[in-house]
Amino acid sequence: MVDEIPSQLSKELKSDMKEIVGECTEEIFNKWIEGEIMHENFDIRKNILKLSEKEDIIKYKEYVYDRATFENHGKTVLLMKDMEHIKEKSQDMMSNSYKEFGIHNVFSKIELLGVFEKETKIKRFNYDDATPTINDATWNMILKLFRKTTKKPENKVDVIKEYVSMVNNIAKVYEGKRIKENKERKTNYTLDLDTLKTSYKLDKFNDKLRADYCYDTLTNIKFKEPKVEDIVEEDDKPEVYDLDM
């Protein structure tokens, strides 16, 4: 099974190859789910996701047969978790010597992302009030951990650009599109709510109580109803996407 496609190939050829590989992988999945063949990786992913019913396995089949989708799901979920949970898991990884295998890296990145958000007045997935107020020490740590070479952002546009880049380095949840506005070129970023919603729903098999999720993050992306005291007037109540209902 092909996991990576050589970078020197044209975009068109890469796309065609990915489509062919995807079709082959799904065909293998269909044989596996019907019990015609065995597949260790599918078994491992299914068990990690805690999918036991055939109907659920088929519903989330791409997360079972596609390694990249499976891995991105795990990191996407972590981006919605409470920071205390991230710090606790990070410490656990350190104490169990997983750092040398690179497993600890994602937790360190999310912790540092949290520091970046605090210093630049960004809320998770909401950079409307972003300010270029990041400390030199924090930026130097970001350069090392995220392996970046860019200079420290000096305006809101650059802060947003770096923030999106850091988030996507952890889990691909933003899409960027270049547009021309007032004769100037700029990039519009769109948060992939479908990916977030699917990962949130899928993780319910692992975390039924949602105890480790960040309430503010779920409210911000409208996965949870806002607390009553946060609503000033009934007309101001936002549309609700409470995926646990």
Helices and strands as residue ranges (DSSP letters): H 11-33, H 40-48, H 54-59, H 61-65, H 67-79, H 83-95, G 99-101, H 105-120, H 136-145, H 156-170, E 174-181, E 184-191, H 193-202, G 203-205, H 215-220, G 228-230, G 234-236
